[in-house]
Amino acid sequence: MVIGSPRLTDLWLDRHGGQSNGGSFGDNAVVADFWYDATHRRLFTRSLVLHEVDDPADLRLGRAAGTFPDRLDFRAQLQPGTTVGHVGFVPWTSNGFGAYFAALQGAVRDQGTGYLDLATVTGEYGMTRTGSRYEPQDLIKHVRLHPSGLLEVGFETDPVSRPDVSLLVRGNVEIEGTLTVASEPFGGSQTVPVLACSVRTATGNSRALSVSCGPGQLATGGGGTCGSGEMRGSRPLVETAAPSGWELSCSRDGAHAVYVVCCTR
């Protein structure tokens, strides 16, 4: 079925086949007002708006156990980690729309719970944290939200290609509880004592601004924002042998703010 889609002529539709997905007559070359692609069992349109009355608007993604395309198996269960569905994003290339470069995915944990994952293509060969090899075009799950509410950053990120900073917060950080710092010096797991942490903040108008921790506290992180101008520097403040605060420098005077995470063993 085709409605209001000038590109989808009879000649084009005749040449659209199951193996033409990457050529001039594939789904990669389509922008349609409305088209049900019976070959690939897909529906194309330009935008989708969902409105409801006195009830949430739903967009539900599900995956059944069985044999593609129509044989459902009600006795089988999806294995833990199976991707149920994803909302994906694709680039525009010289060959039309390309493969996914990022996706929001849902994966099975058990019969009643699951995970929410953020995945991107790395563009490089590598090996996931759990030991699976991947290619440049594969989606890698870097962030996972667990059913308990735990947010895991670096879930399947290749340890060899792990970025210098896995979490960048451009703003204030508040920790309600304790901070545990762990290290793996030689492939083993060694956890240092739990730290009691708090956040200290300071504001000012001068280009250079700093905030210090209390006696006996160690600065484990920090940052800030420049109310005007550009940020020229954001670094630990080392007054003795160890970081004891955080300093911020901006290009102009303005309403600036700086914070530091202070911890005590």
SVG drawing of the C-alpha trace seen along z (x, -y; Angstrom):
<svg xmlns="http://www.w3.org/2000/svg" viewBox="-9 -41 62 66">
<polyline fill="none" stroke="black" stroke-width="0.4" points="0.0,0.0 1.4,-3.4 -0.1,-6.8 1.4,-10.1 5.0,-8.9 6.2,-10.2 9.5,-8.3 7.7,-4.9 6.7,-4.5 5.6,-1.2 9.0,-0.7 10.7,-1.3 8.4,1.1 9.0,3.8 12.7,3.6 12.5,3.6 13.3,7.0 14.5,8.9 18.2,8.5 18.0,4.8 18.2,3.2 21.5,1.5 21.1,0.3 19.1,-2.3 15.9,-0.3 16.2,0.6 14.7,-0.8 17.9,-2.9 16.7,-5.1 13.1,-5.7 11.3,-8.7 7.6,-8.0 4.4,-9.6 3.0,-6.2 4.2,-2.8 3.7,0.7 6.8,2.7 5.4,6.2 8.8,7.5 10.4,6.6 7.2,6.3 7.9,2.7 5.8,-0.5 7.3,-3.7 6.1,-7.2 7.6,-10.6 6.6,-11.2 4.5,-9.5 2.5,-11.3 0.8,-9.4 -1.9,-11.1 -4.3,-9.7 -7.0,-10.8 -6.9,-10.0 -4.3,-7.2 -0.6,-7.1 0.2,-7.0 2.0,-3.7 4.8,-2.6 5.3,1.1 8.2,3.2 8.1,7.0 9.9,10.1 8.4,13.6 10.2,16.9 9.8,19.1 10.8,19.3 10.8,16.2 8.4,15.0 5.2,16.5 5.8,19.5 5.4,18.5 6.6,20.9 4.6,20.3 6.7,23.0 10.0,21.3 11.5,18.4 13.9,15.7 17.4,16.1 18.8,13.6 20.5,10.7 18.3,11.1 17.5,7.8 13.7,7.4 13.7,4.2 15.5,1.0 14.9,-2.6 17.8,-3.2 19.4,-6.1 21.0,-6.0 23.2,-8.3 22.7,-9.8 25.4,-8.6 26.1,-8.7 24.2,-5.4 21.2,-6.7 20.3,-5.9 22.9,-3.7 23.1,-1.2 22.5,-2.1 25.1,-4.2 23.3,-4.5 20.3,-2.8 18.2,-2.7 17.6,1.0 15.6,3.2 17.1,6.6 15.7,9.5 16.8,10.3 14.2,12.9 10.5,13.5 9.4,10.3 12.3,7.9 14.8,6.5 17.5,3.9 17.5,0.6 20.7,0.1 22.4,-2.8 24.5,-1.5 26.7,-3.1 28.9,-1.9 32.6,-2.4 33.9,-2.3 36.7,-0.1 37.4,3.6 37.5,4.6 36.4,7.0 33.6,6.3 34.2,6.2 32.7,9.7 34.9,11.2 32.9,11.0 34.7,9.8 33.0,7.0 33.5,5.3 33.4,1.5 29.7,1.6 28.4,3.4 26.4,1.7 28.1,1.9 26.1,1.4 28.0,-1.2 25.4,-2.1 22.9,0.2 20.1,-0.6 19.4,2.4 15.9,3.3 17.2,2.3 17.9,-1.2 21.7,-0.8 23.1,-2.7 26.2,-0.9 28.5,-3.1 31.0,-1.1 28.9,2.1 30.3,3.6 32.9,1.0 36.2,2.5 38.6,2.2 41.5,1.6 39.7,-1.3 38.0,-2.7 37.9,-6.5 40.0,-8.4 36.8,-9.7 33.7,-7.4 31.4,-10.0 31.5,-13.7 29.1,-15.9 28.8,-19.5 27.2,-20.8 26.9,-20.1 27.1,-16.6 25.3,-15.5 26.0,-12.2 23.5,-11.0 25.4,-8.1 28.9,-6.8 31.4,-6.5 33.3,-3.3 36.5,-3.5 37.8,-0.2 40.9,0.5 42.3,3.5 46.1,3.1 47.0,6.5 43.7,7.9 42.5,8.7 39.9,6.8 41.0,4.8 38.6,2.5 39.8,-0.3 37.9,-1.3 34.5,-3.0 34.7,-6.8 32.3,-9.2 31.9,-12.1 30.2,-15.5 30.0,-18.2 31.2,-21.8 30.4,-24.7 31.4,-28.3 30.3,-31.2 32.0,-34.4 32.5,-37.0 36.3,-36.8 37.9,-34.9 39.7,-32.5 37.5,-30.7 38.3,-27.9 36.8,-25.9 38.6,-23.8 37.8,-20.7 37.8,-20.5 40.6,-19.3 41.5,-15.7 39.4,-15.5 40.6,-14.5 39.3,-16.1 38.2,-13.2 36.5,-15.3 35.1,-18.6 34.0,-21.0 32.0,-24.1 30.4,-26.5 31.4,-29.9 28.5,-32.4 30.1,-34.4 33.0,-33.9 34.6,-30.5 36.1,-28.0 39.9,-28.1 40.6,-25.5 39.1,-23.1 41.5,-21.2 42.3,-19.9 43.6,-22.4 46.8,-20.9 47.7,-22.9 49.9,-20.2 50.9,-16.8 47.3,-15.7 44.3,-17.4 42.4,-19.4 40.1,-21.4 39.1,-22.4 39.8,-25.5 38.1,-27.0 39.3,-29.7 37.1,-31.6 37.9,-34.0 35.8,-36.9 34.4,-38.1 30.9,-36.9 28.6,-34.8 30.8,-31.6 30.3,-28.5 32.8,-25.8 32.3,-22.6 34.5,-19.8 33.7,-16.3 35.4,-15.9 35.9,-12.4 37.1,-11.1 38.1,-7.5"/>
</svg>
